[in-house]
Amino acid sequence: MSTSTDPTRELVDPLIPRSIEVLKAGQAPSGAFIASPSFTVYRYAWLRDGAFCAHALDVVGEHDAAEAWHRWVVRSIEAHRPMIASATNRVASGETPPPEAMPPARYTLDGALELPEDDDPWPNFQVDGYGMWLWSLEEHLAGQTLPPELTQTVELVAAYLEASWRLKCFNCWEEFDGGEHASTLGAVYAGLASAQRLLGDNRWRTAADEVRAELLARYVSAGRFKRGANDLRLDGSLAWLAVPFGVVLPDDPLMQATAEGIRRELTGPEGGVYRFRGDTYFGGGEWLLLTSSLAWHDAVTGNAAGAEAGQAWVRARALPNGDMPEQVTDCSQDMSMVAPWVQRWGAVATPLLWSHAMYLIAEAARSR
Ligand code: BGC
């Protein structure tokens, strides 16, 4: 999956070179990607955001930048090996460690844990980013064998995923909401499936199959995926379950019904995708990266019109200098909740690196 975007399209779409520029400018010398350079609360490096940033750079041929991120992940994880191994062992022996004993969702740009006094307390126990890292690593290697010096890190992370996926945790939106989330399990499935292929050890296939069975048994209702085991709502992140997580095939009727549900029930008047109904973060607006995620699914399933409509919507929300925000609030679900968030944390994060990443990935999928 490492073809680059169509060069003729780059000539007519300045958002492609601009997006590459934003990602590279947001990469610290350590290799970490800052989530957003202009939004204080997002001055950290999340594994989730970073996996898609690295993958976007891979699909446009910027392999060295992607490689630098993967090397940063390995160093950061290895620096916290005792904590990750201990969390894994505690869970495997039946304990439920407190969230602060679990591996973090985000690191400082130097790969350290954030200090509690540096910020608002953060809901750090989010398993999905670790699965996303393994998925993006396999994509980065593009069929090459895993460099031997990475074997132990991949094993450590796979063991952590295998042990911890049954625990309730925060979701990709960093909210607890019942603690059981389809897109988190999708990311865990993808990570374990990648671990099996990278390491050639069927232990990880068995674990991946268990996660997939759980998803199909408890996270499906009325012929489509639902966001939580006990939450019938849709969620924009369900768009990732086939592409890229591979839980089902992209054209599986279950996935197609999920994607059509997102398109019909989870979009604003002009087609931007909401995270979920009832979202109030900055009023619960439409997210660029989710709109591009649906476009990515559409491109892979041959729905060229859907993919173009989504990407056109995103394109029109970029600022004149090409920077893409996290979300747009003009059609937010709860307009009364926009100002309180602006007062608390400042204007919507812009540029948000993974908005640019998803745009690039969907464009690459469209040109294939
Ligand atoms: C989002 C996360 C994201 C983080 C940094 C949060 O508001 O919910 O998905 O990882 O911002 O971009």
Boltz pocket constraint, residues with backbone or C-beta under 6 A from the ligand:
constraints:
  - pocket:
      binder: B
      contacts: [[A, 35], [A, 42], [A, 46], [A, 48], [A, 49], [A, 172], [A, 173], [A, 174], [A, 352]]
      max_distance: 6.0
